[in-house]
Amino acid sequence: MKILSVNAGSSSLKFQMYEMPYEKVLISGVFERIGLKDSFYTLKIDGNKVKKQVNLEDHEKAVEMLSDELINNNIVSSLDEIKAIGHRVVHGGDKYSDSVIIDDDVLKTVEDLSKLAPLHNPANLIGIKAFMKKISKAVSVAIFDTAFHQTIEKEEFLYSTPYEWYEKHQVRKYGFHGTSHKYITSRMKDVLNKEDVNLITCHLGNGASLCAVKNGESKDTTMGFTPNAGLIMGTRSGDIDFTLILHVMDEEEKDLNEVLNDLNKKSGFLGISKISSDSREIEEAYLNNDEKAVLTQKMYVKRIVSYIAKYFVFLKEVDAITFSGGIGENSSLTRKMIIEELQPLGIYLDETLNDKREDEFLISNDSSKVKCYVIKTDEEVMIAKETYRLAK
């Protein structure tokens, strides 16, 4: 069965087509700067990359060009061969604890939830509607970033705010990166040959979150009502004392939206280091003993370690700690710094293993009480698997 995995942003459209259930990638690519000047798209077929400068006035145009490329490159002879399309949707609120086939009710609910994810859900909807119009015979499936975390108990997801905020305004922790954490959990069941796995999964990238997995289910996560909670990230602040917002508004003579923009887009790595939001540039400066880069890296590691320690106690029994995402998979330095801080918990690194470059590998030594792994995440294949499950 040919299935498309789609991740639509406000000005982008990322996709991969699979032959399922074999999980064979037939074509992948991304359309960028949709609705903006200098738009283009990139395709990857059989390891070969092709880039084309085109005018992408809207998502419908991008879907039309993608459809043409699928036929012109003999991926399909007809669009009718595409049996299902899986769409990443950022926010499902507490309405969806699983992926669902998209119908009018789902479309309306995703639209209603846009107030909880105003930058993401509307863009996800645009992509869904564009594909439903062009490839109308395919089953459309929504895969929610929040769904995996719907097994978190109320005492963990509620904030200590007036209870009516939760009842009236849906104020609670939702968590994100659920597709990635679910994929890692699925892989670790195979790696450990155990179904009821207890894990601390660390998705470390420009956006970052940890998840406490008990018996194969999410039981806590670092992101909250929005993705700005928890860890230090590329441009996001992570956890802060909310009262500082009023202080900065007064001192800087800024309004609320300006300060929120600073916390979302000018904080994190970028805000502390004054160098970059890219962890690779932070690490390079760290190794050259740049004062602010050293500070940034240490703060980043300390925040991660504090959450791992919290989840270690929370879970009581931990089968493995995993590292995924752009930083988690590629930064041996960050992994080393984190695990060295975890030695009081009896967790130890094998530095030789940690320097490997593979999709999946063990990095803890034989003396470690908890195994530590690097597991390359694959949200696109998770979307394809969920879509295949519902559409077959």
DRENDO-1510 file (C-alpha; in Angstrom, 1 decimal, always signed):
<recs>
REC; n; res; u; v; w
REC; 1; MET; +0.0; +0.0; +0.0 .
REC; 2; LYS; +1.4; +3.4; -1.0 .
REC; 3; ILE; +1.1; +5.9; +1.8 .
REC; 4; LEU; +2.1; +9.6; +2.1 .
REC; 5; SER; +3.4; +11.0; +5.4 .
REC; 6; VAL; +2.8; +14.8; +5.5 .
REC; 7; ASN; +3.9; +17.6; +7.8 .
REC; 8; ALA; +2.5; +20.9; +6.7 .
REC; 9; GLY; +3.7; +24.2; +8.2 .
REC; 10; SER; +2.6; +27.7; +7.5 .
REC; 11; SER; +5.0; +28.1; +4.7 .
REC; 12; SER; +6.3; +24.6; +4.2 .
REC; 13; LEU; +5.2; +21.1; +3.3 .
REC; 14; LYS; +7.4; +18.1; +4.2 .
REC; 15; PHE; +6.5; +14.7; +2.9 .
REC; 16; GLN; +7.7; +11.1; +2.4 .
REC; 17; MET; +6.0; +8.3; +0.5 .
REC; 18; TYR; +6.2; +4.7; +1.7 .
REC; 19; GLU; +5.4; +1.3; +0.4 .
REC; 20; MET; +3.7; -0.2; +3.4 .
REC; 21; PRO; +3.9; -2.4; +5.4 .
REC; 22; TYR; +7.6; -2.7; +4.2 .
REC; 23; GLU; +8.4; +0.9; +5.3 .
REC; 24; LYS; +10.3; +1.4; +2.0 .
REC; 25; VAL; +10.8; +5.1; +1.2 .
REC; 26; LEU; +9.9; +5.7; -2.4 .
REC; 27; ILE; +10.4; +9.5; -2.5 .
REC; 28; SER; +10.8; +12.3; +0.0 .
REC; 29; GLY; +11.1; +16.1; -0.1 .
REC; 30; VAL; +10.1; +19.5; +1.2 .
REC; 31; PHE; +8.4; +22.5; -0.3 .
REC; 32; GLU; +9.7; +25.7; +1.3 .
REC; 33; ARG; +8.7; +29.4; +1.4 .
REC; 34; ILE; +5.2; +28.7; +0.2 .
REC; 35; GLY; +3.4; +32.0; -0.3 .
REC; 36; LEU; +6.7; +33.9; -0.1 .
REC; 37; LYS; +9.3; +35.0; -2.6 .
REC; 38; ASP; +12.1; +32.7; -3.8 .
REC; 39; SER; +10.0; +29.6; -3.1 .
REC; 40; PHE; +11.5; +26.2; -4.0 .
REC; 41; TYR; +11.2; +22.5; -3.4 .
REC; 42; THR; +13.7; +19.6; -3.0 .
REC; 43; LEU; +13.1; +16.0; -3.8 .
REC; 44; LYS; +15.1; +12.9; -2.9 .
REC; 45; ILE; +14.7; +9.8; -5.0 .
REC; 46; ASP; +17.1; +6.7; -4.7 .
REC; 47; GLY; +19.6; +8.8; -2.9 .
REC; 48; ASN; +19.6; +11.6; -5.5 .
REC; 49; LYS; +18.6; +15.1; -4.6 .
REC; 50; VAL; +16.9; +17.5; -7.0 .
REC; 51; LYS; +16.1; +21.2; -6.2 .
REC; 52; LYS; +13.8; +23.4; -8.2 .
REC; 53; GLN; +13.0; +27.1; -7.9 .
REC; 54; VAL; +9.3; +27.6; -8.5 .
REC; 55; ASN; +6.4; +29.9; -7.7 .
REC; 56; LEU; +4.5; +28.4; -4.8 .
REC; 57; GLU; +1.6; +30.8; -4.2 .
REC; 58; ASP; -0.2; +28.4; -1.8 .
REC; 59; HIS; -0.3; +24.9; -0.4 .
REC; 60; GLU; -2.6; +23.7; -3.2 .
REC; 61; LYS; +0.0; +24.6; -5.7 .
REC; 62; ALA; +2.6; +22.7; -3.8 .
REC; 63; VAL; +0.3; +19.6; -3.7 .
REC; 64; GLU; -0.3; +19.9; -7.4 .
REC; 65; MET; +3.4; +20.0; -8.1 .
REC; 66; LEU; +4.1; +17.1; -5.8 .
REC; 67; SER; +1.4; +15.1; -7.6 .
REC; 68; ASP; +3.0; +15.8; -10.9 .
REC; 69; GLU; +6.4; +14.8; -9.6 .
REC; 70; LEU; +5.0; +11.5; -8.3 .
REC; 71; ILE; +3.7; +10.6; -11.8 .
REC; 72; ASN; +6.7; +12.1; -13.7 .
REC; 73; ASN; +9.2; +10.1; -11.6 .
REC; 74; ASN; +7.1; +6.9; -12.0 .
REC; 75; ILE; +6.4; +6.6; -8.3 .
REC; 76; VAL; +2.8; +6.1; -9.2 .
REC; 77; SER; +1.1; +5.8; -12.6 .
REC; 78; SER; -2.1; +7.4; -11.1 .
REC; 79; LEU; -2.9; +9.3; -7.9 .
REC; 80; ASP; -5.5; +6.6; -7.2 .
REC; 81; GLU; -2.5; +4.3; -6.2 .
REC; 82; ILE; -2.1; +6.5; -3.1 .
REC; 83; LYS; -4.4; +4.7; -0.7 .
REC; 84; ALA; -3.9; +6.9; +2.4 .
REC; 85; ILE; -2.3; +10.1; +3.6 .
REC; 86; GLY; -1.1; +10.6; +7.2 .
REC; 87; HIS; -1.0; +14.2; +8.5 .
REC; 88; ARG; +0.9; +15.4; +11.5 .
REC; 89; VAL; -1.4; +17.6; +13.6 .
REC; 90; VAL; +0.3; +19.3; +16.5 .
REC; 91; HIS; -2.6; +19.7; +18.9 .
REC; 92; GLY; -5.5; +17.3; +19.6 .
REC; 93; GLY; -6.2; +18.7; +23.0 .
REC; 94; ASP; -7.7; +16.0; +25.4 .
REC; 95; LYS; -10.1; +15.0; +22.6 .
REC; 96; TYR; -7.8; +12.5; +20.9 .
REC; 97; SER; -5.7; +9.8; +22.6 .
REC; 98; ASP; -5.0; +8.1; +19.3 .
REC; 99; SER; -4.7; +8.7; +15.6 .
REC; 100; VAL; -8.0; +9.0; +13.7 .
REC; 101; ILE; -9.4; +8.9; +10.2 .
REC; 102; ILE; -10.3; +12.5; +9.2 .
REC; 103; ASP; -13.9; +13.4; +8.6 .
REC; 104; ASP; -15.9; +16.7; +8.9 .
REC; 105; ASP; -16.1; +16.4; +12.7 .
REC; 106; VAL; -12.3; +15.9; +13.0 .
REC; 107; LEU; -11.7; +18.9; +10.8 .
REC; 108; LYS; -14.0; +21.0; +12.9 .
REC; 109; THR; -12.3; +19.9; +16.1 .
REC; 110; VAL; -8.8; +20.5; +14.8 .
REC; 111; GLU; -10.0; +24.0; +13.8 .
REC; 112; ASP; -11.6; +24.6; +17.2 .
REC; 113; LEU; -8.3; +23.6; +18.9 .
REC; 114; SER; -6.4; +26.1; +16.9 .
REC; 115; LYS; -6.7; +28.5; +19.8 .
REC; 116; LEU; -4.3; +26.2; +21.7 .
REC; 117; ALA; -1.8; +26.0; +18.8 .
REC; 118; PRO; -2.4; +29.1; +16.7 .
REC; 119; LEU; +0.9; +28.7; +14.8 .
REC; 120; HIS; +0.5; +25.1; +13.9 .
REC; 121; ASN; -3.1; +23.7; +13.7 .
REC; 122; PRO; -4.2; +26.2; +11.0 .
REC; 123; ALA; -1.2; +25.3; +8.9 .
REC; 124; ASN; -1.9; +21.6; +9.5 .
REC; 125; LEU; -5.5; +22.1; +8.3 .
REC; 126; ILE; -4.4; +23.9; +5.2 .
REC; 127; GLY; -2.3; +20.9; +4.2 .
REC; 128; ILE; -5.0; +18.4; +5.0 .
REC; 129; LYS; -7.6; +20.2; +2.9 .
REC; 130; ALA; -5.2; +20.7; +0.0 .
REC; 131; PHE; -4.5; +16.9; -0.2 .
REC; 132; MET; -8.1; +16.0; +0.3 .
REC; 133; LYS; -9.0; +18.2; -2.7 .
REC; 134; LYS; -6.3; +16.9; -5.0 .
REC; 135; ILE; -6.1; +13.2; -3.9 .
REC; 136; SER; -9.7; +12.8; -2.9 .
REC; 137; LYS; -9.9; +9.0; -3.0 .
REC; 138; ALA; -7.2; +8.5; -0.4 .
REC; 139; VAL; -8.0; +7.9; +3.3 .
REC; 140; SER; -6.8; +10.9; +5.4 .
REC; 141; VAL; -5.5; +10.2; +8.9 .
REC; 142; ALA; -4.6; +12.7; +11.6 .
REC; 143; ILE; -1.6; +11.8; +13.8 .
REC; 144; PHE; -1.6; +14.1; +16.9 .
REC; 145; ASP; +1.6; +15.2; +18.6 .
REC; 146; THR; -0.4; +15.3; +21.9 .
REC; 147; ALA; -2.0; +11.9; +21.6 .
REC; 148; PHE; +0.8; +9.8; +23.2 .
REC; 149; HIS; +0.6; +11.9; +26.3 .
REC; 150; GLN; -3.1; +11.4; +27.0 .
REC; 151; THR; -2.2; +8.5; +29.4 .
REC; 152; ILE; -0.6; +11.1; +31.8 .
REC; 153; GLU; -2.6; +11.1; +35.1 .
REC; 154; LYS; -4.5; +14.2; +36.2 .
REC; 155; GLU; -2.2; +14.8; +39.2 .
REC; 156; GLU; +0.7; +15.1; +36.7 .
REC; 157; PHE; -1.0; +17.1; +33.9 .
REC; 158; LEU; -2.9; +19.7; +36.1 .
REC; 159; TYR; -1.4; +23.0; +37.0 .
REC; 160; SER; -1.9; +24.4; +40.5 .
REC; 161; THR; -4.1; +27.1; +39.1 .
REC; 162; PRO; -7.8; +27.7; +39.8 .
REC; 163; TYR; -9.5; +24.5; +38.9 .
REC; 164; GLU; -12.1; +26.3; +36.8 .
REC; 165; TRP; -9.3; +27.3; +34.4 .
REC; 166; TYR; -9.1; +23.6; +33.5 .
REC; 167; GLU; -12.8; +23.1; +33.4 .
REC; 168; LYS; -13.6; +26.3; +31.3 .
REC; 169; HIS; -10.4; +27.0; +29.4 .
REC; 170; GLN; -8.7; +23.6; +29.0 .
REC; 171; VAL; -5.6; +24.9; +30.9 .
REC; 172; ARG; -3.4; +21.8; +31.6 .
REC; 173; LYS; -0.2; +20.1; +30.4 .
REC; 174; TYR; -0.6; +18.5; +27.0 .
REC; 175; GLY; +2.9; +17.7; +26.0 .
REC; 176; PHE; +4.3; +17.5; +22.5 .
REC; 177; HIS; +6.8; +15.4; +20.4 .
REC; 178; GLY; +4.4; +12.6; +21.1 .
REC; 179; THR; +5.0; +10.9; +17.7 .
REC; 180; SER; +8.7; +10.8; +18.3 .
REC; 181; HIS; +8.4; +9.5; +21.9 .
REC; 182; LYS; +6.0; +6.9; +20.7 .
REC; 183; TYR; +8.3; +5.8; +18.0 .
REC; 184; ILE; +11.2; +5.5; +20.4 .
REC; 185; THR; +9.1; +3.5; +22.8 .
REC; 186; SER; +8.1; +1.1; +20.1 .
REC; 187; ARG; +11.7; +0.6; +19.0 .
REC; 188; MET; +12.9; +0.0; +22.6 .
REC; 189; LYS; +10.3; -2.7; +23.1 .
REC; 190; ASP; +12.1; -4.5; +20.3 .
REC; 191; VAL; +15.6; -3.6; +21.5 .
REC; 192; LEU; +14.9; -4.7; +25.0 .
REC; 193; ASN; +12.6; -7.6; +24.0 .
REC; 194; LYS; +10.1; -6.4; +26.5 .
REC; 195; GLU; +6.6; -5.0; +26.1 .
REC; 196; ASP; +6.1; -3.1; +29.4 .
REC; 197; VAL; +9.1; -0.9; +29.1 .
REC; 198; ASN; +10.0; +1.8; +31.6 .
REC; 199; LEU; +12.0; +4.5; +29.8 .
REC; 200; ILE; +13.2; +8.1; +30.0 .
REC; 201; THR; +13.2; +9.2; +26.4 .
REC; 202; CYS; +15.2; +12.4; +25.6 .
REC; 203; HIS; +14.1; +14.1; +22.3 .
REC; 204; LEU; +16.9; +16.7; +22.0 .
REC; 205; GLY; +16.8; +19.0; +19.1 .
REC; 206; ASN; +16.1; +22.7; +18.4 .
REC; 207; GLY; +12.9; +21.9; +20.2 .
REC; 208; ALA; +13.4; +19.4; +23.0 .
REC; 209; SER; +11.4; +17.4; +25.5 .
REC; 210; LEU; +11.8; +14.4; +27.8 .
REC; 211; CYS; +9.2; +11.8; +28.5 .
REC; 212; ALA; +8.7; +9.4; +31.4 .
REC; 213; VAL; +7.4; +6.1; +30.0 .
REC; 214; LYS; +5.9; +3.5; +32.4 .
REC; 215; ASN; +4.8; +0.1; +31.1 .
REC; 216; GLY; +5.0; +1.5; +27.5 .
REC; 217; GLU; +2.8; +4.6; +28.2 .
REC; 218; SER; +3.6; +8.2; +28.7 .
REC; 219; LYS; +3.2; +9.2; +32.3 .
REC; 220; ASP; +4.9; +12.6; +32.3 .
REC; 221; THR; +6.7; +15.0; +29.9 .
REC; 222; THR; +8.5; +18.3; +30.1 .
REC; 223; MET; +6.5; +20.3; +27.6 .
REC; 224; GLY; +3.3; +21.7; +28.9 .
REC; 225; PHE; +0.3; +23.8; +27.8 .
REC; 226; THR; +2.6; +25.0; +25.0 .
REC; 227; PRO; +6.0; +23.7; +23.7 .
REC; 228; ASN; +7.7; +26.5; +25.5 .
REC; 229; ALA; +7.8; +24.7; +28.9 .
REC; 230; GLY; +10.5; +22.4; +30.2 .
REC; 231; LEU; +14.0; +22.3; +28.7 .
REC; 232; ILE; +16.2; +25.1; +27.3 .
REC; 233; MET; +15.8; +25.0; +23.5 .
REC; 234; GLY; +17.2; +26.7; +20.4 .
REC; 235; THR; +15.2; +29.9; +20.8 .
REC; 236; ARG; +12.7; +28.9; +23.6 .
REC; 237; SER; +13.3; +29.7; +27.2 .
REC; 238; GLY; +11.8; +26.6; +28.8 .
REC; 239; ASP; +10.7; +26.8; +32.4 .
REC; 240; ILE; +10.7; +30.3; +33.9 .
REC; 241; ASP; +9.1; +32.2; +36.8 .
REC; 242; PHE; +6.1; +33.8; +35.1 .
REC; 243; THR; +6.3; +37.0; +37.2 .
REC; 244; LEU; +9.4; +38.0; +35.4 .
REC; 245; ILE; +7.2; +38.8; +32.3 .
REC; 246; LEU; +5.6; +41.8; +34.1 .
REC; 247; HIS; +9.0; +43.0; +35.3 .
REC; 248; VAL; +10.5; +42.9; +31.8 .
REC; 249; MET; +7.4; +44.6; +30.3 .
REC; 250; ASP; +8.0; +47.5; +32.8 .
REC; 251; GLU; +11.7; +47.7; +32.4 .
REC; 252; GLU; +11.9; +47.3; +28.6 .
REC; 253; GLU; +8.6; +49.1; +27.9 .
REC; 254; LYS; +7.3; +46.2; +25.9 .
REC; 255; ASP; +3.8; +44.8; +25.6 .
REC; 256; LEU; +2.9; +41.2; +26.5 .
REC; 257; ASN; +3.2; +39.9; +22.9 .
REC; 258; GLU; +6.7; +41.3; +22.5 .
REC; 259; VAL; +7.9; +39.6; +25.7 .
REC; 260; LEU; +6.2; +36.3; +24.7 .
REC; 261; ASN; +8.0; +36.6; +21.3 .
REC; 262; ASP; +11.3; +37.1; +23.1 .
REC; 263; LEU; +10.6; +34.0; +25.2 .
REC; 264; ASN; +9.7; +31.9; +22.1 .
REC; 265; LYS; +12.1; +33.2; +19.5 .
REC; 266; LYS; +15.0; +35.1; +21.2 .
REC; 267; SER; +15.7; +33.0; +24.3 .
REC; 268; GLY; +17.3; +29.5; +24.8 .
REC; 269; PHE; +20.6; +28.9; +23.1 .
REC; 270; LEU; +20.3; +32.1; +21.1 .
REC; 271; GLY; +19.4; +34.3; +24.1 .
REC; 272; ILE; +22.1; +33.0; +26.5 .
REC; 273; SER; +25.0; +32.6; +24.1 .
REC; 274; LYS; +24.4; +35.6; +21.8 .
REC; 275; ILE; +25.9; +33.3; +19.2 .
REC; 276; SER; +23.3; +31.1; +17.6 .
REC; 277; SER; +20.3; +28.9; +18.1 .
REC; 278; ASP; +22.2; +26.1; +16.5 .
REC; 279; SER; +23.7; +23.7; +19.0 .
REC; 280; ARG; +26.6; +22.8; +16.7 .
REC; 281; GLU; +27.8; +26.4; +16.8 .
REC; 282; ILE; +27.3; +26.5; +20.5 .
REC; 283; GLU; +29.4; +23.4; +20.9 .
REC; 284; GLU; +32.2; +24.7; +18.7 .
REC; 285; ALA; +32.3; +27.9; +20.7 .
REC; 286; TYR; +32.2; +25.8; +24.0 .
REC; 287; LEU; +35.3; +23.9; +22.9 .
REC; 288; ASN; +37.0; +27.2; +22.2 .
REC; 289; ASN; +36.1; +28.2; +25.8 .
REC; 290; ASP; +33.8; +31.1; +24.8 .
REC; 291; GLU; +32.4; +32.2; +28.2 .
REC; 292; LYS; +28.7; +32.5; +27.1 .
REC; 293; ALA; +28.8; +29.2; +25.1 .
REC; 294; VAL; +30.2; +27.4; +28.1 .
REC; 295; LEU; +27.4; +28.9; +30.2 .
REC; 296; THR; +24.8; +27.9; +27.7 .
REC; 297; GLN; +26.0; +24.3; +27.4 .
REC; 298; LYS; +26.2; +23.9; +31.2 .
REC; 299; MET; +22.7; +25.3; +31.7 .
REC; 300; TYR; +21.3; +23.1; +29.0 .
REC; 301; VAL; +22.8; +19.9; +30.4 .
REC; 302; LYS; +21.8; +20.8; +34.0 .
REC; 303; ARG; +18.2; +21.3; +33.0 .
REC; 304; ILE; +18.1; +17.9; +31.2 .
REC; 305; VAL; +19.8; +16.1; +34.2 .
REC; 306; SER; +17.3; +17.6; +36.7 .
REC; 307; TYR; +14.4; +16.2; +34.7 .
REC; 308; ILE; +16.1; +12.8; +34.2 .
REC; 309; ALA; +16.7; +12.6; +38.0 .
REC; 310; LYS; +13.0; +13.6; +38.7 .
REC; 311; TYR; +11.7; +10.9; +36.3 .
REC; 312; PHE; +14.2; +8.3; +37.7 .
REC; 313; VAL; +12.5; +8.7; +41.1 .
REC; 314; PHE; +9.0; +9.0; +39.6 .
REC; 315; LEU; +9.3; +5.7; +37.6 .
REC; 316; LYS; +11.2; +3.8; +40.4 .
REC; 317; GLU; +12.4; +1.3; +37.8 .
REC; 318; VAL; +14.1; +2.4; +34.6 .
REC; 319; ASP; +15.0; +0.0; +31.8 .
REC; 320; ALA; +16.8; +2.5; +29.6 .
REC; 321; ILE; +17.5; +6.2; +28.9 .
REC; 322; THR; +17.4; +7.1; +25.2 .
REC; 323; PHE; +18.7; +10.0; +23.2 .
REC; 324; SER; +17.1; +11.1; +20.0 .
REC; 325; GLY; +16.6; +14.2; +17.9 .
REC; 326; GLY; +19.3; +16.2; +16.1 .
REC; 327; ILE; +21.3; +16.9; +19.3 .
REC; 328; GLY; +20.6; +13.6; +21.0 .
REC; 329; GLU; +21.6; +11.6; +18.0 .
REC; 330; ASN; +24.7; +13.6; +16.9 .
REC; 331; SER; +26.3; +15.3; +19.9 .
REC; 332; SER; +28.6; +12.9; +21.7 .
REC; 333; LEU; +29.7; +15.9; +23.8 .
REC; 334; THR; +26.2; +16.6; +25.2 .
REC; 335; ARG; +25.5; +13.0; +25.9 .
REC; 336; LYS; +28.8; +12.7; +27.7 .
REC; 337; MET; +28.1; +15.7; +29.8 .
REC; 338; ILE; +24.6; +14.5; +30.7 .
REC; 339; ILE; +25.7; +10.9; +31.7 .
REC; 340; GLU; +28.6; +12.1; +33.7 .
REC; 341; GLU; +26.2; +14.1; +35.8 .
REC; 342; LEU; +24.1; +11.0; +36.3 .
REC; 343; GLN; +26.9; +9.0; +38.0 .
REC; 344; PRO; +25.3; +9.4; +41.5 .
REC; 345; LEU; +22.4; +7.3; +40.1 .
REC; 346; GLY; +24.8; +4.5; +39.1 .
REC; 347; ILE; +24.7; +5.5; +35.4 .
REC; 348; TYR; +28.0; +5.3; +33.5 .
REC; 349; LEU; +29.2; +6.1; +30.0 .
REC; 350; ASP; +31.3; +4.0; +27.7 .
REC; 351; GLU; +33.2; +6.8; +25.9 .
REC; 352; THR; +34.3; +4.6; +23.0 .
REC; 353; LEU; +30.8; +3.5; +22.3 .
REC; 354; ASN; +29.5; +7.1; +22.7 .
REC; 355; ASP; +31.7; +8.2; +19.7 .
REC; 356; LYS; +30.0; +5.8; +17.3 .
REC; 357; ARG; +27.9; +7.0; +14.4 .
REC; 358; GLU; +25.0; +4.7; +13.9 .
REC; 359; ASP; +21.2; +4.8; +13.9 .
REC; 360; GLU; +20.9; +2.7; +17.1 .
REC; 361; PHE; +23.7; +1.9; +19.6 .
REC; 362; LEU; +24.4; +1.4; +23.3 .
REC; 363; ILE; +26.5; +4.1; +25.0 .
REC; 364; SER; +26.5; +3.0; +28.7 .
REC; 365; ASN; +29.2; +0.6; +30.1 .
REC; 366; ASP; +28.8; -2.8; +31.7 .
REC; 367; SER; +28.8; -1.2; +35.2 .
REC; 368; SER; +25.8; +1.1; +34.5 .
REC; 369; LYS; +22.7; +0.3; +36.5 .
REC; 370; VAL; +20.6; +1.7; +33.6 .
REC; 371; LYS; +21.3; +1.1; +29.9 .
REC; 372; CYS; +21.6; +4.2; +27.8 .
REC; 373; TYR; +21.0; +4.2; +24.0 .
REC; 374; VAL; +21.1; +6.5; +21.0 .
REC; 375; ILE; +18.0; +5.7; +18.9 .
REC; 376; LYS; +17.4; +7.7; +15.7 .
REC; 377; THR; +13.9; +8.9; +15.7 .
REC; 378; ASP; +11.6; +8.6; +12.7 .
REC; 379; GLU; +8.4; +10.5; +13.0 .
REC; 380; GLU; +7.6; +10.1; +9.3 .
REC; 381; VAL; +7.6; +6.3; +9.5 .
REC; 382; MET; +5.6; +6.5; +12.7 .
REC; 383; ILE; +3.0; +8.6; +10.8 .
REC; 384; ALA; +3.0; +6.0; +8.0 .
REC; 385; LYS; +2.6; +3.1; +10.4 .
REC; 386; GLU; -0.3; +4.8; +12.2 .
REC; 387; THR; -1.9; +5.6; +8.8 .
REC; 388; TYR; -1.5; +2.0; +7.5 .
REC; 389; ARG; -3.0; +0.6; +10.7 .
REC; 390; LEU; -6.2; +2.7; +10.3 .
REC; 391; ALA; -6.5; +2.6; +6.5 .
REC; 392; LYS; -5.6; -1.0; +5.6 .
</recs>
